[in-house]
Amino acid sequence: MKIDVLLRKYLHTYPHWRFAPPRVQVQRALQVIGSDYGGYSLDPSLIGPGTVVYSLGVGQDISFDLALIQRYGLTVHAFDPTPRVKTWLASQVLPEQFHFHDVGIADFDGDGIFYLPLRQDYISHSLIRARQYSRGSIQVPMIRLHTAMQRLGHNRIDLLKVDIEGAEYTVLQDLIQERIPVTQILIEFHHRLSSVGTRATKRMLSLLEDYGMKVCHVCPRMEIFTLVRAA
């Protein structure tokens, strides 16, 4: 009952879906790992020795990343240019399999304008100008996903987690244009941002489907998705 109420609320909030939001396309046995706030649903059958994991957007909840390390013994490459995130991570005791890169992932190489949150106690910054962020900004280093892979010596990504406050659309389009091999994508779409909207998410899901990725999980809020490469 609570889920039905939540669905109706969000369908009303996002009228562009016209009560036909994205649906699950393939059925998979999923596992939820991480905290209630920072957790994701993944297909464990696609995880094995040597799985290459990129985690885009860290914030101050790395429960998902740590669970991948503890449960599956994986190495996680985490990317986030937010200065406060770097400071916070420096105060944590982290396993050696957690590799932090203090750059952001975008569709360009170079400095990007990072808009600050409206409240000082919020951690999320964004490359996207929207009313959910302040007019204040900082410059931070950004690199393309392809550039990151070249630097790290990877020719594929097995598990890509993306929570980058609205920049996901251009990053995924760049991924598709570069034909980067990816097996599983766990992503939070930010169509709730005033300058984005659900049409951007519908278009990106269509592009990902054309690229061979199928939706196997949609959260009740219609924001967090799991996509896997179709067999």
Steps between C-alpha positions, in 0.01 A plus 500: 500500500777746590678425172179563302455837672862589427465401135188714457678793662797482267291435190311816582827686556636391160204550262715461187491124557120521452456208742721273288836510683794276408439130558719200576605340171685191621466300821814438704566369853625819662673575829477830685825609661593818684299721733139607455629834372800389295408145399435353155351186349745298294512173309759290688520248216694764305765535769811286512877515553646801325171689472582862411298742714469876449301698757414849377394733779599408854358753744520394862338159464732233360304209644440360152866518406611342827244222463638415156845473654396304808251264334666438166864596557488754217710808433295818472611811313304793643485845340386824661647853470315645801761644743293404806483141380879483473532642853241258638660196337838602644346458848371148429673166536471356151592161357784491250257387227328842515678729256384861515556739211429864584376587152150497362376315194345710223489506121813718481853523638579817692365721777126504554272743684357322802189664648474495878208358699244742642584398857849483644427169670415337163776316317363472145644738237410498131625592155136576419355843567161451665297666773593215735853645514632841595657756266832448676749274328853363504726366229588132518695261274293280269594220262312285254427139585715394206788708638466340845511153346811585299674626814407189696568253221146366464333401174156433650282577802308209652310698764436872462330684786393854419370768739626831361213744551375548146826459307415135433325575172803642322733242659286211377468655155880528489528135611272391216681713242835353607353147491633428850423138595288496816314204649292650782397857581354611832386858467301773668337723241444860609196593293365674809745786436321807367713518185479129412158330507386145430529532122878497539479173693262340249732599215806363679328171582414468131862564401621245754252244371634554149847444648391162634418593861169385649326622816476232767415719799318829557472638852157611629599867455576435132849648539743214566540240226699183442580414138680192371635409160247287317619151414 
